[in-house]
């Protein structure tokens, strides 16, 4: 996302591309991990990306999952 708030894609073999603009209003859940996945916020992907970037700058780690996916239902493969 650029400084004007527009969603951009990044074409790099070293990182995942940001989603296309049509997905910006998709709902996601923001989680952090503390012995299990803890949901902390439900929001649109566009805002969640901004939250992720801010948390990353502050040295915090959060992860975004689709609204209909609960990572606690999986094995410890995410740990």
N, C-alpha and C positions, 0 to 999 in steps of 0.2 A: 504494500500500500504506500503510495507516495504522500508527500506533504499536503496535497489537496484532498486526500481521503479517497482517491480512486484506487481500486484494486488493480494491481499489476501482476503479470506472470514473470517468473524468472526461469530462463532456460539454462540450466547448469547441470552437468553430470555429478556435481558434488552436493547438490541440495535438491530438495523436493520443490517443484514449482508451486507458487501460490495458486489458489483456485481461481477459476475464471469468474468474471463479474456476475454471471447468472447464479452463482452459488453464494454470493455475499450475504444474502438474506436467509440462508439455511440455518436452522437452529442447531446449536451444539451445546455440549456440557463441558465446562471447564473443571478439571480435576487436579488435585495434588495427591501425592502418595505419603501415607503415614501408617505403616503396617497394613494398610488396605487403601484402595482408591476412595477418595472422599470428594464428592461433588461440591463445588463451592459456588457455582453460578451457571445459570442457563442464559444464553444470549445468542445473538446472530453471529455467524462466522466472521463477518467483517469486524465487529467489536471484539470478538474473542482473539483475533489475530493481533489487534492493538494491545489487548491485555497481556497476551503472551510476550510481545516485544517489550512491554514495560516491565513485566516480571523478570524477563531475561536480563535486562539492563541493571536490575536491582539484585541480581544473583540468585533469584528464586526460580524454581522449576515448576511449571504447570503444564498440563497436557490437555489437548482438546480431543473430544470424542463425539461422534454423531449422537444426536439426541436420543436415538433409539438403541444405543449400545451401552451396556453396563460392563465395564472392564472387570468388575468383581466376579462376574460369571465365568471368567476364564481361569486357567491355571496360572501359576506364577511366571508364565512366560514373559510378562511385561517387567518383571523385577530385575 
